[in-house]
Amino acid sequence: MRILSVTEMRAIESAANAAGHSYEAMMALAGSGLALAIQQRLAVNGKRVLVLVGPGNNGGDGLVAARHLQKNGANVTAYLTRVRDNESDKVFRMAREQDVDFYLAEDDTDQKALRALVSQADVIIDALLGTGAHPPLAGTVAAVITTVGACLTDMPLPPLTYVHRGRPPRRHQPLMVAADGPSGLNFDTGKVDDRALNADMTVTFAMPKWGHVALPGAAKVGELVVADIGLPESVTIPEGVELVTPDWVYGLLPPRPIDANKGTFGKALIVAGSTNYTGAAILAARAAVRAGTGLVTLATPSLLHAAIVPAVPEATYILLPHTLGIVNARAVSLVRECASRYSAILVGPGLGNTAESQDFLADLLKGNGRKHSTGFIRDEADTAAPIPLPRLVLDADGLNILATMPDWASQLPRDTVLTPHPGEMSRMTGLTIAEIQANRLEIAQTWAKTWKQVVVLKGAFTVVAGPDRRAAILPFANSGLASAGTGDVLAGTIVALRAQGLDAFDAAIVGGYLHGLAGEISAAQHGTAGMAAGDVADGIAKAWHRLTSRA
């Protein structure tokens, strides 16, 4: 689903209107979609709904939603920042005819009515300002937003003290819903007024806008829902960056035929682990298993084998030569020879960034090394002709080592997937982390084209960029994923999908989405503070199941 600028959205609406699909019809669909999203979230019959209505089209969307919610049994009050004319304003007139109650801000000079409405509300709809407004907030809208925010913060708790047992009661917090986006958001840049209300859910119209996925404003958006406004097929949607949706991912999932065998679902080889980072190998392998690979083989220093097997009994193992638990260059030909039997290979999680591991990766990419004929270490060595690596994913220390190698990009196989976090991207590009974070999309696109590989720039709203300038943004921002090991889970998920035949860009899209959804599932179960990378690895299977069992 395309991410649009405000200018692009206006041009699309204008084209739709010219094609016979009027602004009035689009507003009717927007408002009904807003009401439907709320009704799917909770039963509205008997609930108190407060709609904050601004002077423009965003307020009109709110009034349409108010009418639908009132019709479906809610007790709806609209709080208007400006007088609307009953004769010329059709949506206002229809809301009045549906018995929606109204308050006018200019008649509520002490805002006593507003505070009372907020304190009683089960749902608050922010329909004050839409895509045409920019921070900072001002005038009546600013006063209304400030009062609502203060009321929500100051809602009292009962004067009781709970010790040791039981759960204390929570403040009554209404469901906060933003029409198109929180008022005070710049829909192009993500800049936002500090007073803007934090939405539990934002219902935008036709397509998402840049402000929905750009921080800091995106932190106030909550769950993002896109409502259809009936754009005619004749309206051209410009090409550009996409927001990844469940439907897109579902369409890319590799098939699971009932007559399959393990070879049907590919074989993934994971070269990972060292004495200090044993867990990274475990997490990557567990994720690859959960992401549907027919066979996962972990190539790891032999010293680690006994510790890892109980954690990943489903995997098979190749025991690598090492120096004090860190893989060394003697392992190159063994990995290369074994790699020919696999459909995808991941290199990097937990390898360590030492002289030994640097020599290993440099020789592996150059095709040099010593030849071994089995999965067991031998002392003799023969010079071997380079064996092409299968579909390659590089992560973690694999990327850190690349950054130390001259002209490393020319040594990578075609369609390699690189999965840096901002720190690794900084080491690979020479840019500061601040520079990268300030322009994540353009940085990812530029370097994917320069390196001629697929780049997965991790973080809130992970960016996937291809060498052909294709780019997509994943719709997840989860602080629980900001912990050690979650990147290893992502890499293991992507290599599993590469092993199952997805091309590099699609594997990054599907792997990133499964990883993000698994993070949401884990956060719901454990909380963002308590969830761990292992929870995310195990959540990959749950995420896949959720996508394939949608009603």
Secondary structure by P-SEA (a helix, b strand, c coil): cccccaaaaaaaaaaaaaacccaaaaaaaaaaaaaaaaaaacccccbbbbbbccccaaaaaaaaaaaaaaaaccbbbbbbcbbbbccccaaaaaaaaabbbbbbccccccaaaaaaaaaaccbbbccccccccccccccaaaaaaaaaaaaaaaccccccccccccccccccccbbbbccccccccccccccccccccccbbbbccccccccccccccccccbbbbbbccccccbbbbbccccccaaaaaaacccccccccccccbbbbbbccccccaaaaaaaaaaaaaacccbbbbbcccccccccccccccbbbbbbbbccccccccaaaaaaaaacccccccccccccccaaaaaaaaaaaacbbbbbccccccccccccccccccbbbbcaaaaaaaaaccccccccccbbbbbbcaaaaaaaccccaaaaaacaaaaaaaaaaaaccccccccccbbbbccccccccccccccccccccaaaaaaaaaaaaaaacccaaaaaaaaaaaaaaaaaaaaaacccccccaaaaaaaaaaaaaaaaacc
